[in-house]
Amino acid sequence: MENQDNQPIIPQPFVSEEPLSPEERARRRFVGWLLGIVGAVVGVLLCIPLVRMALYPLFAKSGRAGWSDLGDANQYASLAAPERRVIQIQNIDGWRQTISEKVVYVTKGPNGKLRVLTAVCPHLGCEVAWDASLNKFKCPCHGGTFAPDGKYISGPPPRGMDTLPVDIQNGRLMVRYEYFRNLVPNKEVIG
């Protein structure tokens, strides 16, 4: 639409000539506040999942593996030499969940009680293997040797093989896998 001077006609908003009554002003103020509060509540509700997702790694338990089943505890009663077992462990670290396989050895300690040794050499972390012909554990990387119960015999490792926590639950031998610091003379759990 154009006027006689070929200028576009700009529609003007309808403005009442009468001032608002106090009741109408109060009603408009109430509706404005109500819309503001509802908008703020909806905004907060939409932000809760985002904040929870961002903060989850700070409060999640991480690095701690659960108990792994090594079988019936009675099958190890006549154990004469260390027995190699592979266990699956589940680690949760923040959002990341991993399942890995770790080698352990079930053996008997000096007092005859069952012990579970990690196959990780305390020197540089190579996988230690049981050598039945020599009746001892041997590290293939740098020649460290250990007794059948995991005690240090010779080589560069600073200590014996690390033992893992064990428990017998309902007649089953359970083990909790842990990680240890290498190159230190005392056993130090790091995860």
Secondary structure in CASP SS format (residue, H / E / C, confidence):
PFRMAT SS
TARGET T0000
AUTHOR 0000-0000-0000
METHOD secondary structure of the structure
MODEL  1
M C 1.00
E E 1.00
N C 1.00
Q C 1.00
D C 1.00
N C 1.00
Q C 1.00
P E 1.00
I C 1.00
I C 1.00
P C 1.00
Q C 1.00
P C 1.00
F C 1.00
V C 1.00
S C 1.00
E C 1.00
E C 1.00
P C 1.00
L C 1.00
S C 1.00
P H 1.00
E H 1.00
E H 1.00
R H 1.00
A H 1.00
R H 1.00
R H 1.00
R H 1.00
F H 1.00
V H 1.00
G H 1.00
W H 1.00
L H 1.00
L H 1.00
G H 1.00
I H 1.00
V H 1.00
G H 1.00
A H 1.00
V H 1.00
V H 1.00
G H 1.00
V H 1.00
L H 1.00
L H 1.00
C H 1.00
I H 1.00
P H 1.00
L H 1.00
V H 1.00
R H 1.00
M H 1.00
A H 1.00
L H 1.00
Y H 1.00
P H 1.00
L H 1.00
F H 1.00
A C 1.00
K C 1.00
S C 1.00
G C 1.00
R C 1.00
A C 1.00
G C 1.00
W E 1.00
S E 1.00
D E 1.00
L E 1.00
G E 1.00
D E 1.00
A H 1.00
N H 1.00
Q H 1.00
Y H 1.00
A C 1.00
S C 1.00
L C 1.00
A C 1.00
A C 1.00
P C 1.00
E E 1.00
R E 1.00
R E 1.00
V E 1.00
I E 1.00
Q E 1.00
I E 1.00
Q E 1.00
N E 1.00
I E 1.00
D E 1.00
G C 1.00
W C 1.00
R E 1.00
Q E 1.00
T E 1.00
I E 1.00
S E 1.00
E E 1.00
K E 1.00
V E 1.00
V E 1.00
Y E 1.00
V E 1.00
T E 1.00
K E 1.00
G C 1.00
P C 1.00
N C 1.00
G C 1.00
K C 1.00
L E 1.00
R E 1.00
V E 1.00
L E 1.00
T E 1.00
A C 1.00
V E 1.00
C C 1.00
P C 1.00
H C 1.00
L C 1.00
G C 1.00
C C 1.00
E E 1.00
V C 1.00
A E 1.00
W E 1.00
D E 1.00
A C 1.00
S C 1.00
L C 1.00
N C 1.00
K E 1.00
F E 1.00
K E 1.00
C C 1.00
P C 1.00
C C 1.00
H C 1.00
G C 1.00
G C 1.00
T E 1.00
F E 1.00
A C 1.00
P C 1.00
D C 1.00
G C 1.00
K C 1.00
Y E 1.00
I E 1.00
S E 1.00
G C 1.00
P C 1.00
P C 1.00
P C 1.00
R C 1.00
G C 1.00
M C 1.00
D C 1.00
T E 1.00
L E 1.00
P C 1.00
V E 1.00
D E 1.00
I E 1.00
Q E 1.00
N C 1.00
G C 1.00
R E 1.00
L E 1.00
M E 1.00
V E 1.00
R E 1.00
Y C 1.00
E C 1.00
Y C 1.00
F E 1.00
R C 1.00
N C 1.00
L C 1.00
V C 1.00
P C 1.00
N C 1.00
K C 1.00
E C 1.00
V E 1.00
I C 1.00
G C 1.00
END
